[in-house]
Amino acid sequence: MEIKRSEMIGYKIRLIHNQIHKRMEEKKLENEKEPLTGMQRWTLGYLSEHEGQAVYQRDIEEAFKISRATASNMLSVMERRGFIERQPVEHDARLKKIVMTDLACDTIKRANQDVKEMETLLQQGLSGEDVVHLKKCLDIILKNLGNPT
C-alpha cells in the first residue's frame, strides 16, 4: 500500500520548514531596512554563542557545512555592511578572527527575540514531555540522515 504524501515524515518536515521560513522572513522585513539572509543570521548567532572565543572563517565553514568560497563571500558582505570585522591575530599574520560589531550585537538581540517567539509558537499545545520526545525523534532523524547532533 502506497503512503499518502500528506502522511510522509519528510513532507511534513518540509511544510513545517516552509512555514517557519515564511514567518521569520516576515519578521525580518518588519524589523530591518536591509535584512540579513538566513545564513547571515545563523552566522551572527554562532558568533554570539562563541563570544569571547576566537572564531575564524574555517569555523564557520565547518559549523554550517559550507564551502570556503561561500563562507568567504558571505563574510565579505557582512563586513561591508558593518556586522563583522576581521581582525588579525598575533600568532599568525595569515589568520583573521571574526568579531561582531555593535550593529551585529543589536541585530542578534532582535533575532534572538524572534527565535524565542517562534519556539513558543512551535511548542504551543505540547507538554514538556512531548517536546523532549519530539526533540529525541528529530535527533534520530538527523542521525539517520548522517548529521549527528
C-alpha positions as CSV (number, residue, x, y, z in Angstrom):
1,M,0.0,0.0,0.0
2,E,1.3,3.4,-1.0
3,I,1.8,6.0,1.7
4,K,-0.1,9.3,1.1
5,R,2.3,12.3,0.6
6,S,0.4,14.1,3.4
7,E,1.4,11.2,5.8
8,M,5.1,11.2,4.9
9,I,7.5,12.5,7.6
10,G,9.7,14.3,5.0
11,Y,6.7,16.0,3.6
12,K,5.5,17.2,7.0
13,I,9.0,18.4,7.9
14,R,9.1,20.3,4.6
15,L,5.8,22.0,5.3
16,I,7.0,23.0,8.8
17,H,10.3,24.3,7.3
18,N,8.4,26.4,4.8
19,Q,6.1,27.9,7.4
20,I,8.9,28.7,9.8
21,H,10.9,30.3,7.0
22,K,7.9,32.4,5.8
23,R,7.2,33.7,9.3
24,M,10.8,34.5,10.0
25,E,11.1,36.3,6.7
26,E,8.1,38.4,7.6
27,K,9.7,39.3,10.9
28,K,12.9,40.4,9.4
29,L,11.2,42.6,6.8
30,E,9.3,44.3,9.6
31,N,12.4,45.0,11.6
32,E,15.2,45.7,9.1
33,K,15.7,48.1,6.2
34,E,18.3,45.8,4.6
35,P,17.5,42.3,6.1
36,L,20.2,39.8,6.6
37,T,19.9,36.4,4.9
38,G,19.0,33.4,7.0
39,M,22.6,32.2,6.8
40,Q,23.9,35.6,7.9
41,R,21.6,35.5,10.9
42,W,22.7,32.0,11.7
43,T,26.3,33.1,11.5
44,L,25.7,36.0,13.9
45,G,24.1,33.5,16.2
46,Y,27.1,31.3,16.0
47,L,29.4,34.2,16.8
48,S,27.2,35.3,19.7
49,E,27.3,31.7,21.1
50,H,31.1,31.7,20.9
51,E,31.6,35.2,22.2
52,G,35.0,35.5,23.9
53,Q,36.5,32.7,21.8
54,A,38.5,33.2,18.6
55,V,36.3,32.3,15.7
56,Y,37.8,32.0,12.2
57,Q,36.3,31.5,8.7
58,R,37.1,27.8,8.9
59,D,35.0,27.5,12.0
60,I,32.0,29.0,10.1
61,E,32.7,26.6,7.2
62,E,32.7,23.6,9.5
63,A,29.8,24.6,11.6
64,F,27.5,25.1,8.6
65,K,29.0,22.6,6.2
66,I,29.6,25.3,3.6
67,S,32.4,25.8,1.1
68,R,35.3,28.2,1.6
69,A,34.1,30.3,-1.3
70,T,30.5,30.5,0.2
71,A,31.8,31.4,3.6
72,S,34.3,34.0,2.2
73,N,31.6,35.7,0.1
74,M,29.1,35.8,2.9
75,L,31.6,37.1,5.4
76,S,32.8,39.8,3.0
77,V,29.2,41.0,2.6
78,M,28.7,41.0,6.3
79,E,31.9,43.0,6.8
80,R,30.9,45.6,4.1
81,R,27.5,46.0,5.8
82,G,29.2,46.6,9.2
83,F,28.1,43.5,11.0
84,I,31.6,41.9,11.5
85,E,35.2,42.9,11.5
86,R,38.1,40.6,10.6
87,Q,40.9,41.2,13.0
88,P,44.5,39.9,12.6
89,V,45.8,37.6,15.3
90,E,49.3,37.9,16.8
91,H,50.4,34.3,16.4
92,D,49.7,34.0,12.7
93,A,49.5,37.0,10.3
94,R,47.5,35.0,7.8
95,L,44.7,34.3,10.2
96,K,41.9,36.8,10.8
97,K,39.4,36.3,13.7
98,I,35.8,37.3,13.1
99,V,34.4,39.7,15.6
100,M,30.8,41.1,15.8
101,T,30.3,44.9,15.8
102,D,27.8,46.8,17.9
103,L,25.4,46.7,15.0
104,A,25.6,42.9,14.9
105,C,25.1,42.7,18.7
106,D,21.9,44.8,18.4
107,T,20.7,42.7,15.5
108,I,21.3,39.5,17.3
109,K,19.3,40.6,20.3
110,R,16.3,41.3,18.0
111,A,16.9,38.0,16.1
112,N,17.1,36.0,19.4
113,Q,13.7,37.5,20.4
114,D,12.3,36.4,17.1
115,V,13.6,32.9,17.6
116,K,12.2,32.7,21.2
117,E,8.8,33.8,19.8
118,M,9.0,31.1,17.1
119,E,9.9,28.4,19.7
120,T,7.0,29.4,21.9
121,L,4.7,29.2,18.9
122,L,6.1,25.8,17.8
123,Q,5.6,24.4,21.3
124,Q,2.0,25.6,21.8
125,G,-0.2,22.7,22.8
126,L,2.7,20.4,23.5
127,S,3.6,19.2,27.0
128,G,7.1,19.3,28.3
129,E,7.3,15.6,27.8
130,D,6.0,16.0,24.2
131,V,8.8,18.5,23.5
132,V,11.5,16.2,24.9
133,H,10.2,13.3,22.9
134,L,9.9,15.3,19.7
135,K,13.5,16.6,20.0
136,K,14.7,13.0,20.6
137,C,12.8,11.8,17.4
138,L,14.2,14.7,15.4
139,D,17.8,13.9,16.6
140,I,17.2,10.3,15.5
141,I,16.1,11.5,12.0
142,L,19.1,13.8,11.8
143,K,21.4,10.9,12.7
144,N,19.6,8.7,10.1
145,L,20.5,11.4,7.5
146,G,24.1,11.4,8.5
147,N,24.1,14.5,10.6
148,P,24.8,13.5,14.2
149,T,23.8,16.2,16.7
